[in-house]
Amino acid sequence: MNRLKLIISFILVCISSTHAQIDYPILTEFVADNAQIFSESQVLKLRQKLKVYETETTHQIVILTINDLEGETIETYALEVFNRNKMGQEKKDNGLLLLFSKNDRKVRLEVGYGFESIITDAISSRIIRDIMIPEFKQEHYFNGIDLATSKIIEIINDPVYANEFAKEEAKDNDIPLLVKIILIVFVTAFLGVFIFIGFKIFINNYKLLINLYKGLIIGKISVYSFPFMFIMAAIAILVSSLFLVIPTVILSLFLVFFISMFSFDLKIEPFLDFSFNQDNLSQTNLIIFLVVFLVIIPLIMALIKKTYSGVEPFKFSLKNDKKYISKHITSFGSNSSSLSSWSSSSSSSFSGGGGSSGGGGASGSW
């Protein structure tokens, strides 16, 4: 799992380095029409509506239009703009960003923490799908955005209406119980086969590593051959562990997702919240993990096997015992090759109040 975290952390670092190359807008108005999709009167109307709403409630709804995302995803772009401009009030986090990308034909509602229980991902998605996208397809950009902001204000101001809106969305997207059960059984069985195969290959390779250590300490594996055979065994174990861990993680997330669909009020976000820091991902911790996993544990188990088998005291040799290798180690080659073949196949000026967003909201395209 530490190896998986290291890989994910590397990807996040690469993504963050890409963020630094984009000049994200610093917003000074409630409507920043950088893509010039509105007329001057339309901009003034939207700014006035959103400014009055902030004055009355302190809630900040901001509209940003851009020509393109400069190769970035709309989710990442919106989150960066939101947090850099600190939308919403500090501790209230009552900000909302409507991001419109003209050339990419994409739109997103980025919701502050304080609004996530009201403007949920499902409600955001429905506003985009039912209100904005139909208008955008006809190039009525102002109508779509004006109607969407009015609907957002209506939902925030009336929690009862928000609940009814959410119930209608849930009813529209409801999946029959029998279909849910069949899907869960099918996916669990399918991924379970991969987990079982991965577990078997992993255990077999780990047993071979233990036998390799045992052969070294009883003089059946030469001290010259051991390093090369150890490297091959270690590679096979690490690769096979991925075939075990990845399907297990996918199955876990799938089950959490479907359990949440049974109305148990279970949020998925905590299960997806990988927390990385420099200490957890340091090279020292990775080395310690590999030493314990590939050296200490198998060596201890080899010593236990040696003790229970009643083999003579420690004995190191410069020659290999072909009979021992044929019986305990040769299968390593076949396991490795089979694993390899398997893997190859598979004025109304705006100023942020210190709020933040954790990525809640929804995106759409037309």
HELIX and SHEET records of a PDB file:
HELIX    1   1 ASN A    2  HIS A   19  1                                  18    
HELIX    2   2 GLU A   40  THR A   57  1                                  18    
HELIX    3   3 ILE A   74  ARG A   84  1                                  11    
HELIX    4   4 TYR A  113  PHE A  115  5                                   3    
HELIX    5   5 ASP A  121  ARG A  126  1                                   6    
HELIX    6   6 ILE A  127  MET A  132  3                                   6    
HELIX    7   7 ILE A  133  LYS A  137  1                                   5    
HELIX    8   8 TYR A  141  ASN A  157  1                                  17    
HELIX    9   9 PRO A  159  ASP A  172  1                                  14    
HELIX   10  10 LEU A  177  ILE A  217  1                                  41    
HELIX   11  11 SER A  225  SER A  260  1                                  36    
HELIX   12  12 GLU A  269  LEU A  272  1                                   4    
HELIX   13  13 GLN A  283  VAL A  291  1                                   9    
HELIX   14  14 VAL A  292  ILE A  296  3                                   5    
HELIX   15  15 ILE A  297  TYR A  308  1                                  12    
HELIX   16  16 LYS A  322  TYR A  324  1                                   3    
HELIX   17  17 ILE A  325  ILE A  329  3                                   5    
HELIX   18  18 SER A  331  SER A  345  1                                  15    
SHEET    1   A 5 VAL A  31  ASP A  33  0                                        
SHEET    2   A 5 GLN A  60  ILE A  66  1                                        
SHEET    3   A 5 GLY A  95  SER A 101  1                                        
SHEET    4   A 5 LYS A 106  VAL A 111 -1                                        
SHEET    5   A 5 GLY A 360  SER A 365 -1                                        
END                                                                             
